[in-house]
Amino acid sequence: MPASDVRRHMKFVFTLACAALALPGIGADAQSWPTKAVIMVVPFPAGGGTDAFARPLSAMLSKQLGKQVVIDNRGGAGGNLGASIAAHATPDGYTIFMGAVHHAIAPSVYKKLDYSIEKDFAPIAVVAVVPQVIVVNPKRVTQNDLKSFIEYAKKNPGKLNYGSAGNGTSHHLAGELFKIAAGVDLAHVPYKGAGPALQDLIAGQIDAMFDGLGSSAQHIKAGTIKALAVAAPERSPALPDVPTAAQAGVKGYEVSTWYALWAPAAAPKPIVDRLVVEVGKALAVPEVKNVWQSQGAAIGASNPKEMAAFLSAEIAKWAKVAKSAQIQID
């Protein structure tokens, strides 16, 4: 994380902590909380990308709060099952929810959801933002830069394909957004998870993928897949030689896999306020920062107001992509 971002984050944590102490209502509820374990619902199976951030964060929060913050993996329905469970949990401050970019995509992709990510949850913080990277199999795709890849794709519409974690996933919509931004036609190959798709990319079964930097970086460095661009406003310190999509000629293509923390909407505000402070403190601990840096991640919106604005913008962004690509799941 750049030094300027670290200073800004620490200043925010200090200011918020002082403000929290000054709140008259924070004393009774928040100072005695928690008196038992706090459940962090993770709406994906154990071992996935969300777990990579949820587990270090929950361990640090456990130390700070003096009570265990326990991970409860509730995978299913593309992340919607766990979200529904958390949304309808007793709003007593003992259930929190670690969601992801998927939950900004879901409202536009799924016809029926029994929760609203904006109305049924109280935002805490965007805890990690990982840029996506455009990667290809070097044996199947001989082009060495994004410009020539696009030129080839335009001359051969539908010949190149890309894999995703499944229909309606962030990988899928990232590919569709790229098609719109670059003006190309790529065939979509859905998988049951990002892991199988990445393995088939490495094995040469598919041409390309729009993947999170955290899972692709080691394979890029090993040479088994080739990075054409990062979908971020700035180059990644993990891959300093790889240009951004804008630098490579595709304006407006910025995609990140992000992870965020919420509480049920009716959770006591003093407890939510304390969670905001505690999460900020946890993210500033060196051992946690080292995990984030190893994943190519940065901290996102670090207060509820910023997170709500970020979420609203993400929902609008992906709604346009879903509508343009006519993506809808029953």
C-alpha positions in Angstrom: 0.0 0.0 0.0 1.4 3.5 -0.9 2.6 5.5 2.1 0.1 8.2 1.4 -2.8 5.6 1.7 -1.4 4.3 5.0 -1.2 7.8 6.5 -4.7 8.6 5.3 -6.0 5.3 6.7 -4.3 5.7 10.1 -5.6 9.3 10.4 -9.1 8.1 9.7 -8.8 5.3 12.3 -7.6 7.8 14.9 -10.3 10.4 14.1 -13.0 7.8 14.2 -11.8 6.3 17.4 -11.9 9.7 19.1 -15.3 10.3 17.7 -16.5 7.0 19.0 -15.3 7.7 22.5 -17.2 11.0 22.4 -20.5 9.4 21.5 -22.8 9.3 24.5 -24.6 6.2 23.3 -21.5 4.1 22.6 -20.8 3.5 26.3 -23.5 1.1 27.5 -24.0 -1.2 24.5 -20.7 -1.1 22.7 -18.3 -1.2 25.7 -20.0 -4.3 27.2 -20.2 -5.9 23.7 -19.3 -8.7 23.0 -20.1 -11.0 25.8 -20.0 -14.1 23.6 -18.6 -15.2 20.2 -19.4 -13.2 17.1 -20.3 -15.1 14.0 -18.9 -13.9 10.7 -21.0 -15.4 7.9 -18.9 -16.0 4.7 -21.2 -16.9 1.8 -18.7 -19.0 -0.1 -17.1 -22.4 0.6 -14.0 -22.6 2.8 -10.7 -22.0 1.1 -12.0 -19.5 -1.4 -10.9 -15.9 -2.1 -13.2 -14.5 0.6 -11.7 -16.8 3.2 -8.2 -15.5 2.4 -9.2 -12.1 3.9 -12.0 -13.2 6.3 -9.8 -15.5 8.4 -6.9 -13.2 9.1 -9.3 -10.4 9.9 -11.5 -12.5 12.2 -8.4 -13.7 14.0 -7.2 -10.1 14.6 -10.7 -9.0 15.7 -10.8 -11.9 18.1 -7.7 -10.6 19.8 -9.0 -7.0 20.0 -12.4 -7.9 21.2 -11.5 -10.6 23.7 -14.1 -12.9 22.3 -13.9 -15.3 19.3 -15.0 -14.1 15.9 -16.0 -17.4 14.3 -16.1 -18.0 10.5 -19.4 -19.6 9.4 -19.0 -20.7 5.7 -22.5 -20.8 4.1 -21.8 -21.4 0.4 -24.6 -21.8 -2.1 -26.7 -20.0 -4.7 -23.6 -18.0 -5.9 -23.1 -16.3 -2.5 -26.8 -15.5 -2.1 -27.6 -18.2 0.5 -25.1 -16.8 3.1 -26.2 -13.3 2.4 -29.8 -14.2 3.0 -28.9 -16.0 6.3 -27.0 -12.9 7.5 -29.7 -10.5 6.4 -32.3 -12.3 8.4 -30.1 -13.1 11.5 -31.0 -11.6 14.9 -29.7 -8.0 14.7 -28.0 -8.0 18.1 -24.4 -7.4 16.9 -23.4 -11.0 17.1 -23.7 -11.7 13.4 -21.6 -9.9 10.8 -21.3 -10.6 7.1 -18.3 -10.7 4.8 -19.6 -10.2 1.3 -17.9 -9.5 -2.0 -18.3 -7.8 -5.4 -20.8 -10.6 -6.3 -23.3 -8.9 -4.0 -23.3 -5.8 -6.1 -23.8 -7.8 -9.2 -26.6 -10.1 -7.9 -29.4 -7.5 -7.9 -29.1 -7.2 -11.6 -28.5 -10.8 -12.5 -30.8 -12.8 -10.2 -34.6 -12.5 -10.8 -35.5 -13.3 -7.2 -33.5 -12.3 -4.1 -35.0 -12.4 -0.6 -32.6 -9.7 0.7 -31.4 -6.3 -0.4 -27.7 -5.6 0.0 -28.4 -1.9 0.4 -31.5 -2.0 2.6 -31.0 -5.1 4.8 -27.4 -4.4 5.8 -25.5 -1.7 7.6 -22.1 -1.1 5.9 -18.9 -1.3 8.0 -16.0 -1.2 5.6 -14.6 -2.4 2.3 -11.8 -4.4 3.8 -9.9 -5.5 0.6 -9.8 -4.5 -3.0 -7.9 -6.8 -5.4 -7.5 -5.6 -9.1 -8.4 -8.1 -11.8 -5.9 -8.9 -14.5 -6.3 -10.0 -18.1 -4.4 -13.2 -18.5 -4.0 -15.6 -21.4 -2.4 -19.0 -22.1 0.9 -18.2 -23.8 0.8 -21.3 -26.0 -2.8 -20.6 -27.3 -2.4 -16.8 -27.5 0.7 -15.7 -29.2 0.0 -11.9 -28.9 2.3 -10.3 -26.3 0.3 -7.2 -25.6 -3.3 -6.1 -25.2 -3.4 -4.0 -28.3 -2.4 -6.9 -30.6 -4.7 -9.3 -28.7 -7.7 -6.9 -29.4 -6.6 -6.6 -33.1 -6.6 -10.3 -33.5 -9.9 -10.7 -31.7 -11.5 -8.1 -34.0 -10.3 -9.9 -37.1 -11.5 -13.3 -35.7 -14.8 -12.6 -33.9 -15.8 -15.5 -31.6 -12.6 -17.5 -32.2 -11.0 -16.6 -28.8 -12.7 -17.6 -25.6 -12.5 -16.8 -21.9 -13.3 -18.8 -18.8 -15.1 -17.7 -15.7 -16.2 -18.9 -12.3 -19.7 -19.4 -13.7 -22.6 -17.5 -15.2 -23.3 -14.2 -13.5 -20.0 -14.1 -11.5 -17.7 -11.2 -11.4 -15.3 -13.0 -13.8 -18.1 -13.4 -16.3 -19.3 -9.8 -16.1 -15.6 -8.6 -16.2 -15.3 -10.4 -19.5 -18.5 -8.9 -20.8 -17.4 -5.4 -19.8 -14.1 -6.0 -21.6 -16.0 -7.0 -24.7 -17.9 -3.7 -24.6 -14.9 -1.5 -23.8 -12.7 -3.1 -26.4 -15.3 -3.8 -29.0 -14.5 -7.5 -29.4 -16.4 -10.7 -29.5 -15.1 -13.5 -27.1 -16.8 -16.8 -26.4 -17.7 -17.3 -22.7 -16.9 -20.7 -21.1 -18.4 -20.9 -17.6 -17.0 -23.2 -15.0 -18.1 -24.2 -11.5 -15.7 -21.9 -9.7 -12.7 -19.8 -10.5 -10.2 -22.5 -9.5 -11.2 -25.0 -12.2 -11.3 -22.2 -14.8 -7.7 -21.1 -13.9 -6.5 -24.6 -14.0 -7.9 -25.1 -17.5 -6.3 -21.8 -18.6 -2.9 -23.0 -17.3 -3.5 -26.4 -19.0 -4.3 -24.7 -22.3 -7.9 -25.7 -22.5 -9.1 -22.1 -22.8 -7.5 -18.9 -24.2 -8.1 -16.2 -21.6 -9.5 -15.2 -18.2 -10.3 -12.1 -16.3 -9.1 -13.1 -12.9 -8.2 -11.6 -9.5 -4.5 -10.7 -9.2 -4.2 -12.6 -5.9 -4.9 -16.0 -7.5 -3.1 -15.3 -10.8 0.1 -13.6 -9.7 2.1 -16.7 -8.9 1.3 -18.3 -12.2 2.1 -15.2 -14.1 5.5 -15.0 -12.4 6.0 -18.7 -13.1 5.3 -18.1 -16.8 2.4 -20.6 -17.1 0.0 -17.8 -18.0 0.7 -14.3 -19.4 -0.6 -11.0 -18.2 -1.7 -8.5 -20.8 -3.0 -5.7 -18.4 -4.3 -5.0 -15.0 -7.8 -3.6 -14.7 -6.8 -0.9 -12.3 -6.2 2.9 -12.4 -2.5 2.3 -11.5 0.0 -0.5 -12.1 0.2 -3.1 -9.4 3.4 -3.2 -7.2 3.1 -7.0 -7.6 3.4 -6.7 -11.4 5.1 -3.4 -12.1 6.0 -4.3 -15.7 2.3 -5.0 -16.6 0.5 -2.0 -17.9 -3.0 -0.9 -16.9 -5.8 -1.5 -19.4 -5.9 2.3 -20.0 -2.2 2.4 -20.7 -2.7 -0.5 -23.1 -5.4 1.4 -25.0 -8.7 0.3 -23.3 -10.2 3.3 -21.6 -12.8 2.8 -18.8 -11.9 -0.8 -18.1 -11.4 -1.0 -14.3 -12.5 -4.1 -12.4 -11.7 -5.2 -8.9 -12.6 -8.2 -6.8 -13.5 -6.6 -3.5 -14.5 -7.9 -0.1 -16.6 -5.9 2.4 -18.0 -6.3 5.9 -21.7 -5.6 6.9 -23.9 -6.1 9.9 -27.7 -6.7 9.7 -29.4 -3.3 9.1 -31.1 -3.2 12.5 -28.0 -4.0 14.5 -27.4 -1.5 17.4 -25.7 1.6 15.9 -23.2 1.9 18.8 -22.0 -1.6 18.1 -21.7 -1.0 14.4 -19.8 2.2 15.2 -17.4 0.2 17.4 -17.0 -2.4 14.6 -16.0 0.3 12.2 -13.2 1.4 14.6 -12.1 -2.2 15.4 -11.9 -3.2 11.8 -9.9 -0.1 11.0 -7.5 -0.9 13.8 -7.2 -4.6 12.6 -6.4 -3.5 9.1 -3.6 -1.3 10.3 -1.8 -4.2 12.1 1.5 -5.1 10.3 0.8 -8.9 10.1 -2.6 -8.2 8.5 -1.2 -5.7 6.1 1.4 -8.2 5.1 -1.3 -10.7 4.1 -3.1 -8.1 2.1 0.1 -7.1 0.3 0.9 -10.7 -0.5 -2.5 -10.9 -2.2 -2.0 -7.6 -4.1 -4.8 -6.1 -2.1 -5.5 -2.6 -0.8 -8.0 -1.3 1.7 -11.1 0.2 0.2 -13.8 2.5 1.6 -13.0 2.6 5.3 -16.2 4.1 6.7 -19.9 3.4 6.3 -20.7 6.5 4.3 -17.9 5.9 1.8 -18.8 2.3 1.5 -22.5 3.0 0.9 -21.5 5.3 -2.0 -19.0 2.8 -3.4 -21.6 0.0 -3.3 -24.2 2.2 -5.0 -21.8 3.0 -7.8 -20.8 -0.7 -8.2 -24.5 -1.8 -8.4 -25.1 0.8 -11.1 -22.0 -0.2 -13.0 -22.7 -3.9 -13.1 -26.4 -3.3 -13.9 -25.4 -1.7 -17.2 -23.1 -4.6 -18.0 -25.7 -7.2 -17.2 -28.4 -5.4 -19.2 -26.0 -5.0 -22.2 -25.0 -8.6 -22.1 -28.5 -9.8 -21.3 -27.4 -11.8 -18.3 -30.1 -13.1 -16.0 -30.4 -16.1 -13.8 -33.6 -17.6 -12.4 
